[in-house]
Amino acid sequence: MLENANSAGATPAAYDAVVIGAGPVGLACALEVQRRGLTVCVVDKGALVNSVVGYPTNMEFFSTPELLEIGGYPFPTAHYKPLREDALDYYRRVAVSEKLPLRLYERVLGLEGQPGAYEVVTEKGRLVARYVIVATGFFDVPNRLPVPGADAPHVSYYYKEPYLHMGQSVVVIGAKNSAAKAALQLVRAGAHVTLVVRGAAVSESVKYWIRPDLLNRIAEGRIKALYNTTVLGISAAGVAVSTPEGELLLPADYVYALTGYRPDYSLLEALGVSFQDDAARTPTHNPETFETNRPGVFLAGTVCGGLNTSRWFIENGRHHAAVIASQLGVK
């Protein structure tokens, strides 16, 4: 159920809890809160399950459907592992069935007030809340290349589908699942693909059914792979790289820099969340309750791991919802 934004000067809408992030984990949190008789609203700067919208066309999840379910709703699919489109339909149906109040395409700017009487400040108004749950994931902030030309028009940090690139020279930067799948799809769609890998090999973390396929395509010469290679710069002339044999200029009509993503730290800072002094810059929270350093403000899902984005997924992050909701009380 889409909520209307506050008009200027209007009394802010009030809820027991506001969930920031309308992804699968955010929806799971809202379901648990609402089922305890509390009022809730979900606000997101993009679409419903915006990260899933941004996944590649027909992307296959690594998990089976029961591991992606929320709220006890079965996840129907004809596939052993659901596709992106299956998930988009499933999470929409759950949100509609539960009549979750949604405020989409509304960016959160900050958090004011005191515990028990917060005001979530958005670009369209204010939301009064006793509690705030942050389930913003990490997919919206790519790890941009720190080189000249990193934001050139022919550079993308997201891969959608290969069909635009038939006959083009495409450089894929990265060595994990996203880069591996993109390289395979691109070459099968007729692109000339060069894979640039910073390490000595394709990551061992690439799924067991994808990695051999990629290595075989590299071995037969359909995909050119450069290992121990770093990007120096990107221009219309190509991608300049440093290799063990020296510097090269790779022809590139298009570049996919699939170098990973990170939480939106600027938003977390605006919400008053502090960070641990560790390599992952982990947002401060109690690992048992998921409450942050700001009382009444909780974290759920991938955002809990900071830069360690492989610690929490939908499969385990969805369980944060019940833990958090159980602490909010019942009317």
N, C-alpha and C positions, 0 to 999 in steps of 0.2 A: 504494500500500500504506500504510494508516494505521498510524502508530506509536503505541504506548502511551506516555502521559506517565510520567515518573519518579515513583515514590511517594516520600513524605517519608523522607529519610534513605538512600535507595537510591543506589548508585553511578551517577553521571551517565552517560548514553549517550555514546559517543565516536565521532567521525567525522573524516574528513580535512577536510571542508568542510561548513558549515551555510549554507544559503541562506535568507535572510529575505525572504519574499514569494513566494506561490504563484501569481503571475500568469504570463502567457505568457513574459516575459523571465526570471523566476525559474525557471520550468520548463526553459527553454532552457539556463540556466546549469547546473542540476542534471544535465540530460542530458549535457552536454559533460564535466562532472566525472566522472560515473559511467562514461562511455565510455573514460575514461583509466585505468580500473582503480582509481579512488579511491572511498572511501565518502562518501556525501552524505546529508543530510537537509534537507527543505524545511519550514519552519515559517511559519505565517501566522495572524494574529489572526482571520481570517474563513474563508470557504469557499474551495474551489479556484477559481482565477481570480475572486476576489471582486469586482474592479472590473467585470468583464464581467457578473456576476450583477446588479450595480447599474445596468447600462445600461437604457435604455427597452425595453419589450417590442417584439420584432421590429425592433429598431434595425438599420439597414443600415450596415455598415462602409464607410468611404470607400475602402478598399483592396481589391484583388482577392485571391482566396484564397492564391495562391502567395506573396504578400508577408507573410502571417500565419503561414506554416508554420514549425514548429520541428523540429529533430532529423531532418530529411529525410523526415518523414511527409507524404504528400500530403493536402491539405485538400479532401475531397470536399464538394461543394455543388451544388444545382441552380440556384443563383443566380449571376449575373455577379459580384455583390459579396455576400459572406456576411452572414447575419443573426446577431444576438446568439445565438440558439438554436443555430445551426450551430457557432459558436465554442465555446459551452459543451460541446457534445458532442465536438467535435474535441479540445480540450485535455484533457478527461477521458480520452478513449481513449488519447491519447499517454501520459499519466501512468500509466495502468493497464498499457499495453503494455510500458513500460520499468520497471515495478515500482518507481517512485520512492517512497522512504520519505517519508511526509507526516505532519506534525503540524498539523492544522487546528484553528481556534478556540483557539489558544494564543498569547497576546500576549507579545511579547518586551519585557522590562523594562530590560535593560542588558547590558553586556559586561565581564567581569572577566578577569584573567590577563594573560599576556604573549604576544607573537608566537610562534606555534607551539604554544601551550598556552592557548588562550582557553577561557572558559566563557561560553556564551550563557545568560543568566538569563531564564527565562520565568516566567509566573504558575503554571506547573505543574511546574517542575523546572529542571534544568540540562543543557546539551548541551556536551560538550567538543569542541573543533574546532581543527585547525591553522590553518584559514582561515575567513573569514566573507565572504559575498557578500550585499550589500544590494540588493535589487531590489524596493523597496516602492512604486514608482510615485508617484502624487500624488492619486488620485481620492477618497481617504478623508477628506481634510481640505478642506472647502469654504471659500471666501473669504466669511466671514459679513459681512453688512451692519453697519457701525458705527453703528446707529441704534436708538432705543427700539423694542421690539417685534420685533426681528430674529429672535428665537427663539420667537415666538408659535406656538400649535398649528396655525394655518392657514398657516404659512410653511414651505416646503420648499426645500432646496438641491439636490434631486434630482428629476428628472422621470421618471415611469415610463410612464404611459399616460393618455389624455384622458377615459376613459369616465365617471369619477366626476363630471365637471364640466358635463354637459349642462344648459343653462339658467342656469349660474352666471356671475357676474362674476369673471374671473380676470385678475390682473395678472402679466405676465411681465417680469422685470427682466433685461436683458442684450441684447447686440447681435450675438452670434456664433452659431456653428452650433447649439449646444444650444438657445438661446433661439428661434432662427428655426424650427427643426423643431418645438419644443413649441408655439409660437404657431400654426403651420399645422395641426398635429394637433388642437389644442384647438378652433379655430374650426370645423373640419370635423366635430367631434363635438358641435357645438351650444353651445359656450361663448361668452360675450361677452368678447372678449380686448382688453386694453390692453397694449401693448408699451412699456416704459420704457427709453429709451436714453440713456446718459450723454453720448455723443458727438453729432456733428451728423448722423449717418446710420447706417444698418445697416452693420456692418463689411464692408469689401471682402474680408475673408478668408472670409466665408461662401461655401460651395461654389457653383460657377457654376450648378448646376441647382436650388439652393434659393433663392438670393437673388432672382432674378427673380420666382419664385412668391410670395415674401413681399412684395416691393414691389408686385406687382400686387394682392394682397389688401388691402394698405394703401391703394393708390390707389382701389380700388372701395369702400372704407369698411367692409369686413368685419372688419378689424383696425384699431384705433385706435393710432397710434404717436405718442409724445411724445419729441422729440429735445432734446438739451441739457438734460436733465432729471435731477435727483438726488432720491433718496429721503430724506425727513426723518424719517419714523417710520411705524410700522405699528401699527394698533389694530383693535378690532372694528368701528370706524366706517369703516375704509378705510385706504388708503395715502396719506399726506401727501407731496406732492412739490413741488419748486421748479422752475418752468419759466421760460422767458424772459418769459412773460406774467404771472408771479406764482405764488403758491402755490395748489395745488389739492388736493382730497381725492377720491381715486379710489375708487369702490365696489369692494370686493374680498371675495368669499366665500373666495377662496383666492389665495395668492401663490407663484409660483415664482421664486426668486432664483437665476437661473442665471448666477452671477457668477464662475465658474471655481473652480479648486482649487489646492492647493499641497502640496509634500512634507510629511511628518510630521517637522518639525524637532525636536520634543521627543525622538523616537526617535533621530534622528541624533546629537543631543547626548548621549543616554544611551549611545550606542555609541562615543563619544569622537571623532566626526568634527567637524572644525572647518569654518569657512566663509570664503569670500573676501569682501573688503570691496567688493562690487560691487552693482549694482542688483538682480541676480537672486539675491543671497545664495547663490551657487553653492557646494555642498559641495566641500571641498578634495579634489582627486584629480588624479592624473597622467592627462592626456588620451590618452596612448599606452597605458598599462597598466591604467588605471581603479583603481589602488591609491590609497587615501586617505592622509591624514597618519598614520593608525594602521597600521603595517606588518602586512600579511597580511589587511587588511580592504579589500574592493573594493566599488565601486558599479557597478550595471548598469542600463541603461534610462533612463526619464524622470527619475528622481531625480538623475541626473548634472547636469541643467540647472538645478536649483534652481527659482526662480520662473519661469524661462523654460521653461514646460512644453510648448512647441511645438517644442522642439529635437529631442527624441527620442521616437519612437513604437515600437510593436511592430516595425514594418517595419525600422527601423535599429537599434533597441536590442537586438534579438535577436542581432545579430552581436557584441555585447560578450561574449557567453557564451564563444565560442571563444578570444577574446583573453585573457580572464581564466583560463580553464581551462588554457591552454597554459603558464601561469606556475606552476602548482601542482605540477608534476612528475608522474611516472608510477610506480606501484608495480612 
